[in-house]
């Protein structure tokens, strides 16, 4: 997703994940984006944690670059052939709706 956004012209990205800059792929992704002229910052936060999301929004505000959009694509992947998916496993495949609703926490000037 970040590479796609960079290809569309995004030059400042705030990437949020539970592990943030500690995620194994974080350093490589940030380096690749930097090579494309993108300033990207990785933040550690769980999107279901209201206080954590407020801290991220405050940090983004402090950069001086307005928040112009939110892409929420978190999900837990639990692959199996469709014939082997129980209802419980199938429900796990849905995006986390509570996290998607966190963007309502942002004041109107920060809402996408």
Gaussian input, Z-matrix of N, CA and C with variables (Angstrom, degrees):
# hf/3-21g

backbone

0 1
 N
 C     1     B1
 C     2     B2     1     A1
 N     3     B3     2     A2     1     D1
 C     4     B4     3     A3     2     D2
 C     5     B5     4     A4     3     D3
 N     6     B6     5     A5     4     D4
 C     7     B7     6     A6     5     D5
 C     8     B8     7     A7     6     D6
 N     9     B9     8     A8     7     D7
 C    10    B10     9     A9     8     D8
 C    11    B11    10    A10     9     D9
 N    12    B12    11    A11    10    D10
 C    13    B13    12    A12    11    D11
 C    14    B14    13    A13    12    D12
 N    15    B15    14    A14    13    D13
 C    16    B16    15    A15    14    D14
 C    17    B17    16    A16    15    D15
 N    18    B18    17    A17    16    D16
 C    19    B19    18    A18    17    D17
 C    20    B20    19    A19    18    D18
 N    21    B21    20    A20    19    D19
 C    22    B22    21    A21    20    D20
 C    23    B23    22    A22    21    D21
 N    24    B24    23    A23    22    D22
 C    25    B25    24    A24    23    D23
 C    26    B26    25    A25    24    D24
 N    27    B27    26    A26    25    D25
 C    28    B28    27    A27    26    D26
 C    29    B29    28    A28    27    D27
 N    30    B30    29    A29    28    D28
 C    31    B31    30    A30    29    D29
 C    32    B32    31    A31    30    D30
 N    33    B33    32    A32    31    D31
 C    34    B34    33    A33    32    D32
 C    35    B35    34    A34    33    D33
 N    36    B36    35    A35    34    D34
 C    37    B37    36    A36    35    D35
 C    38    B38    37    A37    36    D36
 N    39    B39    38    A38    37    D37
 C    40    B40    39    A39    38    D38
 C    41    B41    40    A40    39    D39
 N    42    B42    41    A41    40    D40
 C    43    B43    42    A42    41    D41
 C    44    B44    43    A43    42    D42
 N    45    B45    44    A44    43    D43
 C    46    B46    45    A45    44    D44
 C    47    B47    46    A46    45    D45
 N    48    B48    47    A47    46    D46
 C    49    B49    48    A48    47    D47
 C    50    B50    49    A49    48    D48
 N    51    B51    50    A50    49    D49
 C    52    B52    51    A51    50    D50
 C    53    B53    52    A52    51    D51
 N    54    B54    53    A53    52    D52
 C    55    B55    54    A54    53    D53
 C    56    B56    55    A55    54    D54
 N    57    B57    56    A56    55    D55
 C    58    B58    57    A57    56    D56
 C    59    B59    58    A58    57    D57
 N    60    B60    59    A59    58    D58
 C    61    B61    60    A60    59    D59
 C    62    B62    61    A61    60    D60
 N    63    B63    62    A62    61    D61
 C    64    B64    63    A63    62    D62
 C    65    B65    64    A64    63    D63
 N    66    B66    65    A65    64    D64
 C    67    B67    66    A66    65    D65
 C    68    B68    67    A67    66    D66
 N    69    B69    68    A68    67    D67
 C    70    B70    69    A69    68    D68
 C    71    B71    70    A70    69    D69
 N    72    B72    71    A71    70    D70
 C    73    B73    72    A72    71    D71
 C    74    B74    73    A73    72    D72
 N    75    B75    74    A74    73    D73
 C    76    B76    75    A75    74    D74
 C    77    B77    76    A76    75    D75
 N    78    B78    77    A77    76    D76
 C    79    B79    78    A78    77    D77
 C    80    B80    79    A79    78    D78
 N    81    B81    80    A80    79    D79
 C    82    B82    81    A81    80    D80
 C    83    B83    82    A82    81    D81
 N    84    B84    83    A83    82    D82
 C    85    B85    84    A84    83    D83
 C    86    B86    85    A85    84    D84
 N    87    B87    86    A86    85    D85
 C    88    B88    87    A87    86    D86
 C    89    B89    88    A88    87    D87
 N    90    B90    89    A89    88    D88
 C    91    B91    90    A90    89    D89
 C    92    B92    91    A91    90    D90
 N    93    B93    92    A92    91    D91
 C    94    B94    93    A93    92    D92
 C    95    B95    94    A94    93    D93
 N    96    B96    95    A95    94    D94
 C    97    B97    96    A96    95    D95
 C    98    B98    97    A97    96    D96
 N    99    B99    98    A98    97    D97
 C   100   B100    99    A99    98    D98
 C   101   B101   100   A100    99    D99
 N   102   B102   101   A101   100   D100
 C   103   B103   102   A102   101   D101
 C   104   B104   103   A103   102   D102
 N   105   B105   104   A104   103   D103
 C   106   B106   105   A105   104   D104
 C   107   B107   106   A106   105   D105
 N   108   B108   107   A107   106   D106
 C   109   B109   108   A108   107   D107
 C   110   B110   109   A109   108   D108
 N   111   B111   110   A110   109   D109
 C   112   B112   111   A111   110   D110
 C   113   B113   112   A112   111   D111
 N   114   B114   113   A113   112   D112
 C   115   B115   114   A114   113   D113
 C   116   B116   115   A115   114   D114
 N   117   B117   116   A116   115   D115
 C   118   B118   117   A117   116   D116
 C   119   B119   118   A118   117   D117
 N   120   B120   119   A119   118   D118
 C   121   B121   120   A120   119   D119
 C   122   B122   121   A121   120   D120
 N   123   B123   122   A122   121   D121
 C   124   B124   123   A123   122   D122
 C   125   B125   124   A124   123   D123
 N   126   B126   125   A125   124   D124
 C   127   B127   126   A126   125   D125
 C   128   B128   127   A127   126   D126
 N   129   B129   128   A128   127   D127
 C   130   B130   129   A129   128   D128
 C   131   B131   130   A130   129   D129
 N   132   B132   131   A131   130   D130
 C   133   B133   132   A132   131   D131
 C   134   B134   133   A133   132   D132
 N   135   B135   134   A134   133   D133
 C   136   B136   135   A135   134   D134
 C   137   B137   136   A136   135   D135
 N   138   B138   137   A137   136   D136
 C   139   B139   138   A138   137   D137
 C   140   B140   139   A139   138   D138
 N   141   B141   140   A140   139   D139
 C   142   B142   141   A141   140   D140
 C   143   B143   142   A142   141   D141
 N   144   B144   143   A143   142   D142
 C   145   B145   144   A144   143   D143
 C   146   B146   145   A145   144   D144
 N   147   B147   146   A146   145   D145
 C   148   B148   147   A147   146   D146
 C   149   B149   148   A148   147   D147
 N   150   B150   149   A149   148   D148
 C   151   B151   150   A150   149   D149
 C   152   B152   151   A151   150   D150
 N   153   B153   152   A152   151   D151
 C   154   B154   153   A153   152   D152
 C   155   B155   154   A154   153   D153
 N   156   B156   155   A155   154   D154
 C   157   B157   156   A156   155   D155
 C   158   B158   157   A157   156   D156
 N   159   B159   158   A158   157   D157
 C   160   B160   159   A159   158   D158
 C   161   B161   160   A160   159   D159
 N   162   B162   161   A161   160   D160
 C   163   B163   162   A162   161   D161
 C   164   B164   163   A163   162   D162
 N   165   B165   164   A164   163   D163
 C   166   B166   165   A165   164   D164
 C   167   B167   166   A166   165   D165
 N   168   B168   167   A167   166   D166
 C   169   B169   168   A168   167   D167
 C   170   B170   169   A169   168   D168
 N   171   B171   170   A170   169   D169
 C   172   B172   171   A171   170   D170
 C   173   B173   172   A172   171   D171
 N   174   B174   173   A173   172   D172
 C   175   B175   174   A174   173   D173
 C   176   B176   175   A175   174   D174
 N   177   B177   176   A176   175   D175
 C   178   B178   177   A177   176   D176
 C   179   B179   178   A178   177   D177
 N   180   B180   179   A179   178   D178
 C   181   B181   180   A180   179   D179
 C   182   B182   181   A181   180   D180
 N   183   B183   182   A182   181   D181
 C   184   B184   183   A183   182   D182
 C   185   B185   184   A184   183   D183
 N   186   B186   185   A185   184   D184
 C   187   B187   186   A186   185   D185
 C   188   B188   187   A187   186   D186
 N   189   B189   188   A188   187   D187
 C   190   B190   189   A189   188   D188
 C   191   B191   190   A190   189   D189
 N   192   B192   191   A191   190   D190
 C   193   B193   192   A192   191   D191
 C   194   B194   193   A193   192   D192
 N   195   B195   194   A194   193   D193
 C   196   B196   195   A195   194   D194
 C   197   B197   196   A196   195   D195
 N   198   B198   197   A197   196   D196
 C   199   B199   198   A198   197   D197
 C   200   B200   199   A199   198   D198
 N   201   B201   200   A200   199   D199
 C   202   B202   201   A201   200   D200
 C   203   B203   202   A202   201   D201
 N   204   B204   203   A203   202   D202
 C   205   B205   204   A204   203   D203
 C   206   B206   205   A205   204   D204
 N   207   B207   206   A206   205   D205
 C   208   B208   207   A207   206   D206
 C   209   B209   208   A208   207   D207
 N   210   B210   209   A209   208   D208
 C   211   B211   210   A210   209   D209
 C   212   B212   211   A211   210   D210
 N   213   B213   212   A212   211   D211
 C   214   B214   213   A213   212   D212
 C   215   B215   214   A214   213   D213
 N   216   B216   215   A215   214   D214
 C   217   B217   216   A216   215   D215
 C   218   B218   217   A217   216   D216
 N   219   B219   218   A218   217   D217
 C   220   B220   219   A219   218   D218
 C   221   B221   220   A220   219   D219
 N   222   B222   221   A221   220   D220
 C   223   B223   222   A222   221   D221
 C   224   B224   223   A223   222   D222
 N   225   B225   224   A224   223   D223
 C   226   B226   225   A225   224   D224
 C   227   B227   226   A226   225   D225
 N   228   B228   227   A227   226   D226
 C   229   B229   228   A228   227   D227
 C   230   B230   229   A229   228   D228
 N   231   B231   230   A230   229   D229
 C   232   B232   231   A231   230   D230
 C   233   B233   232   A232   231   D231
 N   234   B234   233   A233   232   D232
 C   235   B235   234   A234   233   D233
 C   236   B236   235   A235   234   D234
 N   237   B237   236   A236   235   D235
 C   238   B238   237   A237   236   D236
 C   239   B239   238   A238   237   D237
 N   240   B240   239   A239   238   D238
 C   241   B241   240   A240   239   D239
 C   242   B242   241   A241   240   D240
 N   243   B243   242   A242   241   D241
 C   244   B244   243   A243   242   D242
 C   245   B245   244   A244   243   D243
 N   246   B246   245   A245   244   D244
 C   247   B247   246   A246   245   D245
 C   248   B248   247   A247   246   D246
 N   249   B249   248   A248   247   D247
 C   250   B250   249   A249   248   D248
 C   251   B251   250   A250   249   D249
 N   252   B252   251   A251   250   D250
 C   253   B253   252   A252   251   D251
 C   254   B254   253   A253   252   D252
 N   255   B255   254   A254   253   D253
 C   256   B256   255   A255   254   D254
 C   257   B257   256   A256   255   D255
 N   258   B258   257   A257   256   D256
 C   259   B259   258   A258   257   D257
 C   260   B260   259   A259   258   D258
 N   261   B261   260   A260   259   D259
 C   262   B262   261   A261   260   D260
 C   263   B263   262   A262   261   D261
 N   264   B264   263   A263   262   D262
 C   265   B265   264   A264   263   D263
 C   266   B266   265   A265   264   D264
 N   267   B267   266   A266   265   D265
 C   268   B268   267   A267   266   D266
 C   269   B269   268   A268   267   D267
 N   270   B270   269   A269   268   D268
 C   271   B271   270   A270   269   D269
 C   272   B272   271   A271   270   D270
 N   273   B273   272   A272   271   D271
 C   274   B274   273   A273   272   D272
 C   275   B275   274   A274   273   D273
 N   276   B276   275   A275   274   D274
 C   277   B277   276   A276   275   D275
 C   278   B278   277   A277   276   D276
 N   279   B279   278   A278   277   D277
 C   280   B280   279   A279   278   D278
 C   281   B281   280   A280   279   D279
 N   282   B282   281   A281   280   D280
 C   283   B283   282   A282   281   D281
 C   284   B284   283   A283   282   D282
 N   285   B285   284   A284   283   D283
 C   286   B286   285   A285   284   D284
 C   287   B287   286   A286   285   D285
 N   288   B288   287   A287   286   D286
 C   289   B289   288   A288   287   D287
 C   290   B290   289   A289   288   D288
 N   291   B291   290   A290   289   D289
 C   292   B292   291   A291   290   D290
 C   293   B293   292   A292   291   D291
 N   294   B294   293   A293   292   D292
 C   295   B295   294   A294   293   D293
 C   296   B296   295   A295   294   D294
 N   297   B297   296   A296   295   D295
 C   298   B298   297   A297   296   D296
 C   299   B299   298   A298   297   D297
 N   300   B300   299   A299   298   D298
 C   301   B301   300   A300   299   D299
 C   302   B302   301   A301   300   D300
 N   303   B303   302   A302   301   D301
 C   304   B304   303   A303   302   D302
 C   305   B305   304   A304   303   D303
 N   306   B306   305   A305   304   D304
 C   307   B307   306   A306   305   D305
 C   308   B308   307   A307   306   D306
 N   309   B309   308   A308   307   D307
 C   310   B310   309   A309   308   D308
 C   311   B311   310   A310   309   D309
 N   312   B312   311   A311   310   D310
 C   313   B313   312   A312   311   D311
 C   314   B314   313   A313   312   D312
 N   315   B315   314   A314   313   D313
 C   316   B316   315   A315   314   D314
 C   317   B317   316   A316   315   D315
 N   318   B318   317   A317   316   D316
 C   319   B319   318   A318   317   D317
 C   320   B320   319   A319   318   D318
 N   321   B321   320   A320   319   D319
 C   322   B322   321   A321   320   D320
 C   323   B323   322   A322   321   D321
 N   324   B324   323   A323   322   D322
 C   325   B325   324   A324   323   D323
 C   326   B326   325   A325   324   D324
 N   327   B327   326   A326   325   D325
 C   328   B328   327   A327   326   D326
 C   329   B329   328   A328   327   D327
 N   330   B330   329   A329   328   D328
 C   331   B331   330   A330   329   D329
 C   332   B332   331   A331   330   D330
 N   333   B333   332   A332   331   D331
 C   334   B334   333   A333   332   D332
 C   335   B335   334   A334   333   D333

   B1=1.4433
   B2=1.5334
   B3=1.3469
   B4=1.4688
   B5=1.5310
   B6=1.3384
   B7=1.4649
   B8=1.5185
   B9=1.3034
   B10=1.4713
   B11=1.5238
   B12=1.3354
   B13=1.4638
   B14=1.5285
   B15=1.3350
   B16=1.4645
   B17=1.5312
   B18=1.3135
   B19=1.4583
   B20=1.5135
   B21=1.3220
   B22=1.4725
   B23=1.5283
   B24=1.3384
   B25=1.4575
   B26=1.5144
   B27=1.3229
   B28=1.4749
   B29=1.5288
   B30=1.3138
   B31=1.4606
   B32=1.5208
   B33=1.3136
   B34=1.4665
   B35=1.5210
   B36=1.3248
   B37=1.4583
   B38=1.5248
   B39=1.3115
   B40=1.4611
   B41=1.5268
   B42=1.3022
   B43=1.4679
   B44=1.5234
   B45=1.3010
   B46=1.4622
   B47=1.5209
   B48=1.3076
   B49=1.4574
   B50=1.5110
   B51=1.2993
   B52=1.4645
   B53=1.5156
   B54=1.3291
   B55=1.4678
   B56=1.5315
   B57=1.3186
   B58=1.4579
   B59=1.5160
   B60=1.3284
   B61=1.4641
   B62=1.5283
   B63=1.3257
   B64=1.4718
   B65=1.5283
   B66=1.3222
   B67=1.4734
   B68=1.5282
   B69=1.3188
   B70=1.4753
   B71=1.5292
   B72=1.2933
   B73=1.4635
   B74=1.5264
   B75=1.3088
   B76=1.4584
   B77=1.5290
   B78=1.3217
   B79=1.4671
   B80=1.5207
   B81=1.3189
   B82=1.4638
   B83=1.5295
   B84=1.3198
   B85=1.4606
   B86=1.5230
   B87=1.3216
   B88=1.4685
   B89=1.5285
   B90=1.3367
   B91=1.4712
   B92=1.5271
   B93=1.3299
   B94=1.4724
   B95=1.5246
   B96=1.3254
   B97=1.4615
   B98=1.5225
   B99=1.3191
   B100=1.4687
   B101=1.5297
   B102=1.3192
   B103=1.4657
   B104=1.5328
   B105=1.3004
   B106=1.4753
   B107=1.5271
   B108=1.3273
   B109=1.4521
   B110=1.5169
   B111=1.3225
   B112=1.4633
   B113=1.5208
   B114=1.3172
   B115=1.4577
   B116=1.5216
   B117=1.3099
   B118=1.4642
   B119=1.5238
   B120=1.3047
   B121=1.4563
   B122=1.5195
   B123=1.3231
   B124=1.4663
   B125=1.5196
   B126=1.3183
   B127=1.4631
   B128=1.5230
   B129=1.3226
   B130=1.4630
   B131=1.5244
   B132=1.3159
   B133=1.4678
   B134=1.5186
   B135=1.3104
   B136=1.4570
   B137=1.5218
   B138=1.3240
   B139=1.4641
   B140=1.5207
   B141=1.3124
   B142=1.4671
   B143=1.5276
   B144=1.3333
   B145=1.4609
   B146=1.5292
   B147=1.3171
   B148=1.4648
   B149=1.5247
   B150=1.3155
   B151=1.4702
   B152=1.5263
   B153=1.3140
   B154=1.4662
   B155=1.5228
   B156=1.3125
   B157=1.4621
   B158=1.5258
   B159=1.3092
   B160=1.4792
   B161=1.5299
   B162=1.3302
   B163=1.4705
   B164=1.5339
   B165=1.3232
   B166=1.4685
   B167=1.5230
   B168=1.3282
   B169=1.4600
   B170=1.5278
   B171=1.3195
   B172=1.4613
   B173=1.5308
   B174=1.3299
   B175=1.4644
   B176=1.5279
   B177=1.3255
   B178=1.4673
   B179=1.5241
   B180=1.3171
   B181=1.4663
   B182=1.5297
   B183=1.3166
   B184=1.4652
   B185=1.5296
   B186=1.3267
   B187=1.4722
   B188=1.5193
   B189=1.3327
   B190=1.4567
   B191=1.5109
   B192=1.3223
   B193=1.4612
   B194=1.5236
   B195=1.3293
   B196=1.4642
   B197=1.5278
   B198=1.3185
   B199=1.4543
   B200=1.5224
   B201=1.3185
   B202=1.4678
   B203=1.5219
   B204=1.3071
   B205=1.4545
   B206=1.5083
   B207=1.3139
   B208=1.4605
   B209=1.5201
   B210=1.3165
   B211=1.4613
   B212=1.5202
   B213=1.3096
   B214=1.4708
   B215=1.5154
   B216=1.3095
   B217=1.4642
   B218=1.5204
   B219=1.3201
   B220=1.4616
   B221=1.5226
   B222=1.2952
   B223=1.4653
   B224=1.5195
   B225=1.2667
   B226=1.4622
   B227=1.5138
   B228=1.2993
   B229=1.4597
   B230=1.5226
   B231=1.3083
   B232=1.4595
   B233=1.5220
   B234=1.3223
   B235=1.4611
   B236=1.5234
   B237=1.3064
   B238=1.4601
   B239=1.5199
   B240=1.3194
   B241=1.4661
   B242=1.5362
   B243=1.3074
   B244=1.4653
   B245=1.5213
   B246=1.3144
   B247=1.4675
   B248=1.5224
   B249=1.3424
   B250=1.4603
   B251=1.5319
   B252=1.3152
   B253=1.4637
   B254=1.5259
   B255=1.3022
   B256=1.4615
   B257=1.5265
   B258=1.3073
   B259=1.4714
   B260=1.5294
   B261=1.3216
   B262=1.4649
   B263=1.5238
   B264=1.3269
   B265=1.4688
   B266=1.5214
   B267=1.3087
   B268=1.4663
   B269=1.5245
   B270=1.3206
   B271=1.4633
   B272=1.5240
   B273=1.3221
   B274=1.4599
   B275=1.5256
   B276=1.3052
   B277=1.4627
   B278=1.5182
   B279=1.3169
   B280=1.4639
   B281=1.5161
   B282=1.3331
   B283=1.4647
   B284=1.5180
   B285=1.2988
   B286=1.4603
   B287=1.5233
   B288=1.3177
   B289=1.4615
   B290=1.5281
   B291=1.3287
   B292=1.4754
   B293=1.5222
   B294=1.3098
   B295=1.4579
   B296=1.5138
   B297=1.3134
   B298=1.4570
   B299=1.5112
   B300=1.3240
   B301=1.4688
   B302=1.5291
   B303=1.3190
   B304=1.4594
   B305=1.5238
   B306=1.3168
   B307=1.4624
   B308=1.5143
   B309=1.3374
   B310=1.4649
   B311=1.5222
   B312=1.3270
   B313=1.4630
   B314=1.5147
   B315=1.3090
   B316=1.4562
   B317=1.5225
   B318=1.3329
   B319=1.4698
   B320=1.5241
   B321=1.3140
   B322=1.4720
   B323=1.5183
   B324=1.3390
   B325=1.4769
   B326=1.5254
   B327=1.3555
   B328=1.4711
   B329=1.5192
   B330=1.2832
   B331=1.4619
   B332=1.5123
   B333=1.3412
   B334=1.4690
   B335=1.5085
   A1=111.62
   A2=119.85
   A3=118.67
   A4=113.09
   A5=116.81
   A6=119.25
   A7=111.08
   A8=116.51
   A9=121.18
   A10=109.90
   A11=116.97
   A12=121.00
   A13=110.82
   A14=116.83
   A15=120.18
   A16=110.00
   A17=116.40
   A18=120.48
   A19=113.16
   A20=116.48
   A21=121.07
   A22=111.99
   A23=116.38
   A24=119.36
   A25=115.76
   A26=118.12
   A27=119.49
   A28=108.66
   A29=117.20
   A30=121.47
   A31=113.16
   A32=117.73
   A33=122.01
   A34=107.45
   A35=116.62
   A36=121.07
   A37=110.69
   A38=116.08
   A39=123.57
   A40=105.85
   A41=116.64
   A42=122.17
   A43=108.30
   A44=116.46
   A45=121.30
   A46=109.97
   A47=115.64
   A48=122.02
   A49=108.65
   A50=116.68
   A51=119.38
   A52=113.09
   A53=117.11
   A54=119.68
   A55=112.58
   A56=118.56
   A57=122.15
   A58=112.29
   A59=117.07
   A60=119.51
   A61=113.67
   A62=117.51
   A63=121.21
   A64=112.86
   A65=117.78
   A66=120.58
   A67=108.85
   A68=117.59
   A69=120.52
   A70=113.75
   A71=118.25
   A72=121.28
   A73=113.03
   A74=117.85
   A75=122.06
   A76=113.26
   A77=118.55
   A78=121.30
   A79=111.28
   A80=116.80
   A81=120.74
   A82=111.17
   A83=117.11
   A84=120.82
   A85=110.84
   A86=117.31
   A87=120.55
   A88=111.02
   A89=117.50
   A90=121.16
   A91=111.27
   A92=116.58
   A93=119.64
   A94=111.38
   A95=116.55
   A96=119.61
   A97=111.10
   A98=116.48
   A99=120.59
   A100=110.21
   A101=117.07
   A102=121.45
   A103=111.96
   A104=116.44
   A105=121.73
   A106=111.78
   A107=117.49
   A108=120.84
   A109=114.30
   A110=116.10
   A111=121.42
   A112=109.56
   A113=116.02
   A114=120.96
   A115=106.63
   A116=116.28
   A117=120.87
   A118=108.90
   A119=115.32
   A120=121.70
   A121=108.35
   A122=115.93
   A123=121.17
   A124=108.98
   A125=116.22
   A126=122.95
   A127=108.87
   A128=116.88
   A129=121.63
   A130=108.66
   A131=115.96
   A132=121.09
   A133=108.92
   A134=116.00
   A135=122.25
   A136=106.36
   A137=117.05
   A138=119.56
   A139=113.28
   A140=117.88
   A141=119.40
   A142=111.49
   A143=117.86
   A144=123.40
   A145=109.06
   A146=116.28
   A147=121.94
   A148=112.31
   A149=118.17
   A150=121.22
   A151=110.87
   A152=116.76
   A153=120.53
   A154=111.02
   A155=116.92
   A156=120.11
   A157=110.10
   A158=117.31
   A159=119.15
   A160=110.65
   A161=117.38
   A162=120.37
   A163=110.80
   A164=116.64
   A165=119.89
   A166=110.16
   A167=117.40
   A168=120.16
   A169=111.46
   A170=117.21
   A171=120.42
   A172=110.89
   A173=116.54
   A174=120.36
   A175=110.84
   A176=116.72
   A177=120.43
   A178=109.44
   A179=118.01
   A180=120.97
   A181=111.10
   A182=116.46
   A183=120.85
   A184=112.50
   A185=118.20
   A186=120.47
   A187=111.71
   A188=116.80
   A189=119.88
   A190=113.94
   A191=116.95
   A192=121.43
   A193=108.14
   A194=117.70
   A195=119.65
   A196=112.66
   A197=114.82
   A198=121.18
   A199=107.80
   A200=116.45
   A201=120.61
   A202=113.18
   A203=117.24
   A204=118.83
   A205=111.51
   A206=114.77
   A207=122.53
   A208=107.70
   A209=115.75
   A210=121.45
   A211=105.87
   A212=115.96
   A213=120.31
   A214=107.37
   A215=115.73
   A216=117.99
   A217=111.78
   A218=116.48
   A219=120.53
   A220=110.41
   A221=114.20
   A222=120.42
   A223=108.22
   A224=115.51
   A225=120.20
   A226=107.13
   A227=116.22
   A228=121.05
   A229=109.18
   A230=116.01
   A231=122.70
   A232=106.55
   A233=115.72
   A234=121.58
   A235=113.10
   A236=113.73
   A237=122.87
   A238=106.53
   A239=117.62
   A240=118.38
   A241=109.25
   A242=116.84
   A243=120.64
   A244=112.69
   A245=116.72
   A246=119.82
   A247=112.41
   A248=117.98
   A249=121.70
   A250=113.12
   A251=117.55
   A252=120.09
   A253=110.70
   A254=115.84
   A255=119.70
   A256=107.14
   A257=117.25
   A258=119.92
   A259=109.89
   A260=116.68
   A261=120.82
   A262=111.00
   A263=117.22
   A264=120.17
   A265=111.28
   A266=117.57
   A267=120.16
   A268=110.63
   A269=116.96
   A270=120.27
   A271=111.86
   A272=118.28
   A273=121.83
   A274=111.96
   A275=116.73
   A276=120.80
   A277=112.07
   A278=118.21
   A279=120.47
   A280=110.76
   A281=117.24
   A282=118.68
   A283=109.68
   A284=116.89
   A285=121.59
   A286=108.93
   A287=117.24
   A288=119.69
   A289=114.43
   A290=117.74
   A291=118.17
   A292=110.20
   A293=116.69
   A294=119.73
   A295=111.57
   A296=117.21
   A297=120.96
   A298=111.96
   A299=116.66
   A300=119.83
   A301=112.10
   A302=118.25
   A303=121.17
   A304=111.79
   A305=118.43
   A306=118.58
   A307=111.21
   A308=117.52
   A309=120.08
   A310=111.62
   A311=117.00
   A312=120.72
   A313=111.34
   A314=116.13
   A315=119.71
   A316=109.96
   A317=116.16
   A318=118.15
   A319=108.76
   A320=117.49
   A321=120.60
   A322=114.24
   A323=119.13
   A324=119.31
   A325=112.53
   A326=117.74
   A327=120.15
   A328=111.72
   A329=118.95
   A330=120.44
   A331=110.11
   A332=116.03
   A333=118.89
   A334=111.62
   D1=-46.47
   D2=-179.58
   D3=-60.30
   D4=-38.20
   D5=178.52
   D6=-65.99
   D7=-37.85
   D8=177.35
   D9=-63.31
   D10=-45.81
   D11=178.65
   D12=-62.00
   D13=-40.24
   D14=177.42
   D15=-62.47
   D16=-39.61
   D17=177.97
   D18=-64.42
   D19=-25.33
   D20=177.61
   D21=-86.44
   D22=-2.66
   D23=176.55
   D24=109.90
   D25=0.35
   D26=177.88
   D27=-63.13
   D28=134.58
   D29=-179.63
   D30=-117.84
   D31=-9.84
   D32=178.59
   D33=-137.55
   D34=116.03
   D35=-177.60
   D36=-124.35
   D37=137.37
   D38=171.37
   D39=-108.90
   D40=113.73
   D41=-177.51
   D42=-104.06
   D43=121.31
   D44=-175.06
   D45=-115.52
   D46=129.86
   D47=176.43
   D48=-153.47
   D49=165.78
   D50=-178.00
   D51=-59.17
   D52=-36.45
   D53=-178.25
   D54=-98.81
   D55=-12.19
   D56=177.65
   D57=53.76
   D58=-129.43
   D59=-177.52
   D60=-68.21
   D61=-12.05
   D62=178.77
   D63=-84.27
   D64=-7.38
   D65=178.67
   D66=-64.28
   D67=141.91
   D68=-175.41
   D69=-56.22
   D70=-33.48
   D71=-176.25
   D72=-91.74
   D73=-3.66
   D74=-172.58
   D75=-61.83
   D76=-52.71
   D77=-175.40
   D78=-59.73
   D79=-44.68
   D80=179.98
   D81=-63.36
   D82=-44.33
   D83=179.52
   D84=-63.40
   D85=-46.02
   D86=179.52
   D87=-60.99
   D88=-39.93
   D89=177.59
   D90=-64.10
   D91=-44.91
   D92=179.73
   D93=-62.46
   D94=-40.11
   D95=178.50
   D96=-66.98
   D97=-39.46
   D98=178.72
   D99=-60.62
   D100=-40.81
   D101=178.15
   D102=-62.32
   D103=-23.45
   D104=178.69
   D105=-92.68
   D106=5.10
   D107=179.01
   D108=83.94
   D109=19.54
   D110=-178.17
   D111=-104.82
   D112=131.72
   D113=172.34
   D114=-91.53
   D115=112.77
   D116=-178.85
   D117=-123.18
   D118=138.19
   D119=178.10
   D120=-124.91
   D121=132.24
   D122=177.56
   D123=-96.29
   D124=129.19
   D125=178.60
   D126=-117.24
   D127=139.37
   D128=176.18
   D129=-94.17
   D130=117.89
   D131=177.17
   D132=-166.36
   D133=145.55
   D134=172.43
   D135=-92.94
   D136=125.54
   D137=-175.54
   D138=-64.92
   D139=-11.61
   D140=177.11
   D141=-89.60
   D142=-2.87
   D143=-178.78
   D144=-99.94
   D145=104.10
   D146=-175.05
   D147=-56.47
   D148=-45.37
   D149=-178.53
   D150=-63.96
   D151=-40.43
   D152=179.71
   D153=-63.98
   D154=-40.80
   D155=179.91
   D156=-68.77
   D157=-37.60
   D158=175.88
   D159=-61.36
   D160=-40.03
   D161=178.19
   D162=-63.18
   D163=-41.88
   D164=178.10
   D165=-63.17
   D166=-45.64
   D167=179.55
   D168=-61.30
   D169=-39.45
   D170=176.80
   D171=-63.85
   D172=-41.59
   D173=179.26
   D174=-65.01
   D175=-39.86
   D176=177.82
   D177=-64.41
   D178=-44.26
   D179=176.97
   D180=-56.87
   D181=-39.80
   D182=-176.96
   D183=-66.54
   D184=-17.78
   D185=179.38
   D186=-73.46
   D187=-19.70
   D188=-177.02
   D189=86.14
   D190=-0.76
   D191=177.79
   D192=-105.91
   D193=118.69
   D194=-175.45
   D195=-65.46
   D196=144.78
   D197=174.14
   D198=-71.40
   D199=120.23
   D200=-176.09
   D201=-111.69
   D202=-6.75
   D203=179.52
   D204=-176.09
   D205=161.56
   D206=177.55
   D207=-133.21
   D208=129.01
   D209=173.54
   D210=-116.39
   D211=116.83
   D212=-179.17
   D213=-111.20
   D214=110.04
   D215=-178.72
   D216=-131.49
   D217=34.62
   D218=178.72
   D219=-79.83
   D220=140.75
   D221=173.79
   D222=-163.31
   D223=162.85
   D224=174.66
   D225=-102.74
   D226=123.51
   D227=-178.29
   D228=-91.68
   D229=124.99
   D230=179.43
   D231=-138.23
   D232=75.43
   D233=-173.74
   D234=-70.01
   D235=145.36
   D236=172.62
   D237=-171.38
   D238=157.99
   D239=173.25
   D240=-56.80
   D241=143.95
   D242=-177.58
   D243=-53.41
   D244=-35.24
   D245=-179.14
   D246=-68.54
   D247=-15.04
   D248=-179.09
   D249=-104.76
   D250=0.60
   D251=-179.38
   D252=-81.66
   D253=120.95
   D254=172.68
   D255=-77.77
   D256=167.31
   D257=178.01
   D258=-60.16
   D259=-41.73
   D260=-179.82
   D261=-60.39
   D262=-45.32
   D263=179.51
   D264=-68.34
   D265=-36.67
   D266=179.49
   D267=-65.55
   D268=-39.17
   D269=-179.95
   D270=-66.26
   D271=-28.84
   D272=178.24
   D273=-65.19
   D274=-21.31
   D275=-176.25
   D276=-76.67
   D277=-11.77
   D278=-178.63
   D279=-73.01
   D280=148.31
   D281=173.24
   D282=-60.25
   D283=159.03
   D284=-177.71
   D285=-82.11
   D286=99.64
   D287=-174.96
   D288=-64.62
   D289=-31.29
   D290=179.34
   D291=-61.70
   D292=-41.08
   D293=179.37
   D294=-65.25
   D295=-39.70
   D296=178.41
   D297=-61.91
   D298=-30.59
   D299=179.84
   D300=-78.02
   D301=-12.70
   D302=-178.32
   D303=-62.68
   D304=-24.41
   D305=-179.28
   D306=-62.97
   D307=-18.61
   D308=175.56
   D309=-68.36
   D310=-15.91
   D311=178.22
   D312=-68.87
   D313=-25.36
   D314=-176.86
   D315=-70.37
   D316=140.75
   D317=175.17
   D318=-64.76
   D319=161.20
   D320=-174.48
   D321=-50.21
   D322=-37.36
   D323=-178.37
   D324=-70.58
   D325=-11.53
   D326=179.28
   D327=-109.72
   D328=1.23
   D329=-179.52
   D330=-80.02
   D331=139.76
   D332=177.59
   D333=-69.22

